[in-house]
Amino acid sequence: MPDDIDEEEDSVKIIRLVKNREPLGATIKKDEPTGAVVVARIMRGGAADRSGLIHVGDELREVNGIPVEDKSPEEIIQILAQSQGAITFKIIPSIKEDTPSKEGKMFIKALFDYDPNEDKAIPCKEAGLSFKKGDILQIMSQDDATWWQAKHEGDANPRAGLIPSKHFQERRLALRRPEILVQPLQVSNRKSSGFRRSFRLSRKDKKTNKSMYECKKSDQYDTADVPTYEEVTPYRRQMNENYRLVVLVGPVGVGLNELKRKLLISDTQHYGVTVPHTTRPRRSQESDGVEYVFISKHLFETDVQNNKFIEYGEYKNNYYGTSIDSVRSVLAKNKVCLLDVQPHTVKHLRTLEFKPYVIFIKPPSIERLRETRKNAKIISSRDEQGAAKPFTEEDFKEMIKSAQIMESQYGHLFDKTIVNDDLTMAFSELKTTFDRLETDTHWVPVSWLHS
Ligand SMILES: Nc1ncnc2c1ncn2[C@@H]1O[C@H](COP(=O)(O)OP(=O)(O)OP(=O)(O)O)[C@@H](O)[C@H]1O
């Protein structure tokens, strides 16, 4: 039980804290101009904070009767570490009043992995909070511009840990940026498709080789923002709202189409895909708006100018594209729209209107690929007769490499990762994910709800 006893002068306080196995939850520093040892930070929810007796800026004079003026912070920490039971501090309280707390109400999604033990800049590694990309953190204090205090959402332990602030993390990541920039997303020209499978389900053209589609070179690099944190808020779809757009991302040949097809046939009333636009002439067996929406080259180009396409490309002098309106029309039928796109497109879809949920389909290990894909055919790679070919070792390696690059470059945009090892299991995981998406509460960017 902490005590609070006044001594000689009013301004000096003697306080006693009983130390159990948990750390005190405070950091100290030497105030350079005066040489005084002061409390630098109180970890929210820690023992010192809960006692309410120690505050940031308090000057530390003695620990257990030992004067600390001429001691370094490391030596003082040593004294504290060796102390058991009650510890007595003699302090001169700081004059600064604590600002009223507006803390604990802000939640962020971490967009990078963080290990304080690897961070040379953190003032106290033991006080750091480690987290993984995608974790939801509750911000407990932003008093310090460089080091925020946070805890994992839902963690029963009230003690906060230090994390780099958004501004600080952005600055140091920006300095490291050139390394990231040199890595193109596509690993070979053969697979350099500007758009891809969204077209396949409704396209009957067996000769189409999507590797012929080209995308703008600049699209293969994502230079825009440095992913650090995103403020999020809980969201649960209301009955009268559209379903969230489901975006599927994955390397060529991973089985995205197969999974999408299985979902569609599992409930044709509930799931839908977009109808692509094309400028190629309609064939006799085709109907406008079924296989494709057939439009003129001129109109297509105007639509491109007006940003009406999510993705588009050219093949054999004809344009093909997925329009934003085609997504809207699936959603308007009160269906879940399944869309697969190149990962660099995802950020353009992250709007209040679509509230996309992004699923990354990842290949298993190369050994499992060899085993599971024995009878599979890679549709994007065709022989001279236009028939799909069995997978080669090279295809497997490219699939794995491409998945790694996608994950490192766009992983912060993925809500869920499903490994397509055994098809039945991957499908069942996908189905569960969809069911949860429709009923459970999920964390979404605050900008989607309060803009
Ligand atoms: N888990 C799996 N086990 C075995 N075969 C699979 C699995 N997933 C997909 N396949 C097979 O792999 C082949 C490629 O799948 P699919 O066409 O769906 O890939 P994709 O990611 O859409 O790539 P592409 O863009 O080349 O079409 C198909 O023959 C499919 O049946």
The ligand as a MOL file (V3000), in Angstrom:
LIG
                    3D

  0  0  0     0  0            999 V3000
M  V30 BEGIN CTAB
M  V30 COUNTS 31 33 0 0 0
M  V30 BEGIN ATOM
M  V30 1 N -5.5330 -26.2470 -53.4320 0
M  V30 2 C -5.4180 -26.7350 -54.6670 0
M  V30 3 N -5.0080 -27.9910 -54.8460 0
M  V30 4 C -4.8780 -28.4870 -56.0880 0
M  V30 5 N -5.1060 -27.8140 -57.2250 0
M  V30 6 C -5.5180 -26.5370 -57.0930 0
M  V30 7 C -5.6990 -25.9290 -55.8240 0
M  V30 8 N -6.1140 -24.6600 -56.0080 0
M  V30 9 C -6.1860 -24.4870 -57.3440 0
M  V30 10 N -5.8340 -25.6080 -58.0090 0
M  V30 11 C -5.7350 -25.7880 -59.4520 0
M  V30 12 O -4.6690 -24.9450 -59.8920 0
M  V30 13 C -4.9560 -24.4610 -61.2180 0
M  V30 14 C -4.8800 -22.9510 -61.2120 0
M  V30 15 O -5.9790 -22.4440 -60.4380 0
M  V30 16 P -6.7050 -21.0960 -60.7990 0
M  V30 17 O -6.9040 -20.9870 -62.2720 0
M  V30 18 O -7.8580 -20.9730 -59.9190 0
M  V30 19 O -5.5450 -20.1200 -60.3940 0
M  V30 20 P -5.5450 -18.5730 -60.4490 0
M  V30 21 O -4.9080 -18.1000 -59.2040 0
M  V30 22 O -6.8840 -18.0490 -60.7710 0
M  V30 23 O -4.4930 -18.3070 -61.5860 0
M  V30 24 P -4.7020 -17.8670 -63.0500 0
M  V30 25 O -4.6370 -16.4240 -62.9560 0
M  V30 26 O -3.5840 -18.4960 -63.7660 0
M  V30 27 O -6.0350 -18.4050 -63.4510 0
M  V30 28 C -6.3270 -25.0010 -61.5840 0
M  V30 29 O -6.1200 -26.1880 -62.3430 0
M  V30 30 C -6.9540 -25.3470 -60.2360 0
M  V30 31 O -7.9010 -26.3630 -60.3300 0
M  V30 END ATOM
M  V30 BEGIN BOND
M  V30 1 1 1 2
M  V30 2 1 2 3
M  V30 3 2 2 7
M  V30 4 2 3 4
M  V30 5 1 4 5
M  V30 6 2 5 6
M  V30 7 1 6 7
M  V30 8 1 6 10
M  V30 9 1 7 8
M  V30 10 2 8 9
M  V30 11 1 9 10
M  V30 12 1 10 11
M  V30 13 1 11 12
M  V30 14 1 11 30
M  V30 15 1 12 13
M  V30 16 1 13 14
M  V30 17 1 13 28
M  V30 18 1 14 15
M  V30 19 1 15 16
M  V30 20 2 16 17
M  V30 21 1 16 18
M  V30 22 1 16 19
M  V30 23 1 19 20
M  V30 24 2 20 21
M  V30 25 1 20 22
M  V30 26 1 20 23
M  V30 27 1 23 24
M  V30 28 2 24 25
M  V30 29 1 24 26
M  V30 30 1 24 27
M  V30 31 1 28 29
M  V30 32 1 28 30
M  V30 33 1 30 31
M  V30 END BOND
M  V30 END CTAB
M  END
